[in-house]
Amino acid sequence: MADRTIPSSPDEPFPLDPAFPLDAVRAMPKAELHVHLEGTVDAPTLLTLAERHGVAPPADDVAGVEAWYRFDGFPMFLERYFTVLGLLRQPEDFAIVAERYLTRAADQGAVHVEFHVSATGHIVEQHKAWTPLLDGIVDGCRRAEAATGIGWGLIPDVSPHLPAVACAEAMEVVFAGELDHVLAVGMGGPADTWTTDDFRPIYDRARSLGIPAVAHAGEHGPAWEVRFAVEEFGAVRIQHGIGVMQDPEVVELLVERGIACDVCPGSNLALDAVPGVDAHPLPAMLDAGLTVTLGSDDPPMFRTSLLREYELAWSMAGLDLDGLARLAANSVEAALVDLAPIDPAPIDPASIDPARPGAVGSADGNDERRRA
Ligand SMILES: [Zn+2]
């Protein structure tokens, strides 16, 4: 089912459904709060990096790398994701990747991006120095900001398949460095290993420095992971969180505290976190009153984009334009920087064809579409 929804190549025509109000959604100011810097390395960039460093790429051409970016589950994804991490070596590597992605995001109407960065992956697993790496990211982000006006911030992530003590030491390196652009600390990957007390000191230490917590939770796992992240780590936002619908009490916890879930339907489909489009809990999450934002997670790896995530949500949940605008507004409100001066979702009615399903004021089923 995923193959019917996700294009086989980033070059495939978009939107998949011509009824999707693409121009209106592009025009909505939006933030992307769940995207991994390293996961934005597209096939041409990967080939460039491999050539630059004299490393044999995993495939010889763009089509081959795109085929390599197909996974039969999370372990295979993680293995290849870390292969990509290994190709990011020099500050300019990080700068190019950051600049390219922010430029693409700005073209999709993003006004602010919060990049997750696999800090412990680079520091612990690949023995890289943090400061040059961070300098490269900041340079690239500043170049894109100067060209497009887009805002940005960074979320250094812990990779929980690494030992907690080593991760804590690595995060001390992060904390000792420049913190101006660090918006939060995060936890990436599956929760097989982090639902213990071992990783909590990292979050406690971050909190002592005034740095808030976010965490991946409830992606492939159950609702209690989400509760754990909120209660033990103090998470103020959850990445994915789709498992939350298994437990009404955890749903209530998130609703009461106004904790947003940064949901990535394309990622969930690509990594089989849900068995198919119809099984995705996004509509139920919206019905339950949860605050949902949309992110592309690792877009070229999952053959998606921020705008395609809006199309997927539109399709899954039967959203009208107000519903789509609500998701965009949620992302602005849930950002870890104050984006209040941004006008919420200006839509030029002249740009909308009222005959199209889903358009403002269209009579053909718009009534059946809903607000998020
Ligand atoms: Zn993620």
Residues whose N, C-alpha, C, O or C-beta is under 5 A from the ligand:
A	BS01	ZN	Q239 D297
